[in-house]
Amino acid sequence: MKISKLISKAFILSALFLASCSDDDSPQQPKGDYENGVLIIGEGSGAGTGSVSFISNDLTTTENLIYKKVNATELGLYLQSITFDNDRAFIVVDNANTITVVDRYTFEDDATITTGLETPRYMAIVGNKGYVTNWGSTSDETDDFIAIVDLNTFSVDNTISVGNGPERIVAKDGKLYVSHKGGFTNNNVISVIDIASENVQEVTVKDKPDELLFNSSGNLVVLSEGRTLYDANWNVTGNTLGSISTINTSSLTVSTELNFADGEHPSLMVLDNATLYYELGGKVYSIAEDASALSSTPIVESQGYLYGMEVENDKIYLLDASFTDLSELNIYDLITKNKIDTKSVALGASKIYFN
């Protein structure tokens, strides 16, 4: 009897072990049709609504208008940005004054925030709060603010007043960093907001700061486009300098500044593996994140209107935007600099996200 019981117990334990191993080795179920791919957002234009395109990581599948296909409705003009939080995506549409919340993998609609926003632009998430830059009324330079969104109730429960034209927003170590490009005018500051106290400080950089990112030292890198100066008859009278500035996040001072030549207005900047990539005149340049000089040799060149850029897995993704028809996503091998593929994507394509 004892031997029989021991054999029976051994059999049960063995079965449990095999079942456990089988469960561990089983493939993970897909989360949705839009997992493991690239999301492209298009602002839209008078020719059509803002929209989202999907391209699979192996580049074999391209699908446009995915939000409309899943939800049978449009997002509206102008689709500005997406921010992710675990399984959710928050889609900011500035002309509609909305943030649409969807499952990031299925794109099924979950909720839409429709109050407390006025020309929203970008969003950063800290805990269960979303912080959204808002231009306010485009005719008023004094009503700009950060909307604080409760991500449990999807409602704006507070605001923080900031300077004119807040644009990008990033978060680190209890602080928010906001670039002030100036909306329909101009500005030249980075707001630094203490999340706990909501105290706002400003750091001055070159005109029209836009892209923000943190380097490997934890300091903030800012791309400022500079601006073109005009007289009362819209004749060009000069330019202010564009730059790549690094702000020490401890002292909140500009520690380094790489200035572009007079009349050069850079845009688009990403960081990958301690290398900065930036656009100038439709060409992409790269420098080390701690470089002491800008580059004079482009690595790739756009054939159209370069409006969006990202780098991932030794590939550079460039968006040549069209506002009358589908845009183009061109993908290059960063090692060989050869073009790998071209995809037709959203109208007015502007931003690239890896999902």
Steps between C-alpha positions, in 0.01 A plus 500: 500500500776743592688428176180547302433834666856615434472407133166681478644815661803488271273473197293800609808714571647404165179596321488834682863570411443420133188716494694786657779466244245485222336823622836676530602396150170585334515799265365830632161583359496812281353807665345632181543562130722803554759349733862464385503771242540868421223757545502809279275793577389746237379847589255505212415814304219653299528187285410264784492418868787424734569127508727217616684247283652167606800320352609160632856463625585266212371769258262255327176662620387859459157618613375857489208661686513239775301703754220553249501133401467382860257766628316613185566867576765765438747656743481849350748781424782543594638179650802622692651221714460167677611410854503143633421370847527121537225365268345838421571765238395862546443671165514882513306688231558871543241653265229277650615572859485130583708214634373164379593199714538165321647158562845540345496149350141472374424872456156448647362826639485520881421864578532854370600803708305795361503766773777702662720506189574789264728428205677207672838396361701236690459289812727347765384238749615478862320243715125534449523855367543629148655843442392662173641814339230740377539813290171643621350753263735556206421873520604528866864454605421501873252213543724199429496216751576142594182296551525233770292198401384234747561177308247310711208732428628645170427852618708817531514575873751787508716728284842666531552836327814523284652733241399536138496205259578189707588208274686182598488372855716237671525385862791397720563477875188685611528779245338585169702665223308696236632659181337829400519529124252785518188374323418741218757748632844430652654413834840392631455330839480158660258481793604278789203404718532335839215248495441499875489879550405599142768770523617615154852613410627604156832440325581718198627331183511601134177590317227242427609202711315181408639147545604397851684189615721378782857393427687218673611742775138584580527853367249659266588548133296764312478570129419864422413587142579872516274730301489711190453876552271707277412865458146640481477397134616142568842555351771291667728719709704237683498185712556392856721199563382144534682277747528171684519593868564283804340606828649372824194365681659560841596866458242581228764681297608454138826305521576467127363654182574401140387784276404466134612749237299815436196413288505128587185377672524139622202285592441144620739341749519150644750318721601137456798320657666827608472642147296809417328519162364830372355645179626802311384598153343160432821317594568292810822540697635309800734591784598345832279622783806667659636644174665841510411587140223440247548275199550621143436160339143369465433129542178491294296752302126529460350520153190684618377711793668339802249534784569211739792281607581212733784250548460140617702177462759647262232643274403862446137575415429822307159646420462697178168668567230580246196708598306421184549123477664210684843573647809281468691316770854428381707252700881495480764265634717711730808290431492501119288818463301312233123533478327180614139578419238768432144490632197716424364633828271761656411838352728765652713233673702652782584260786630144533445268799618144562229277640 
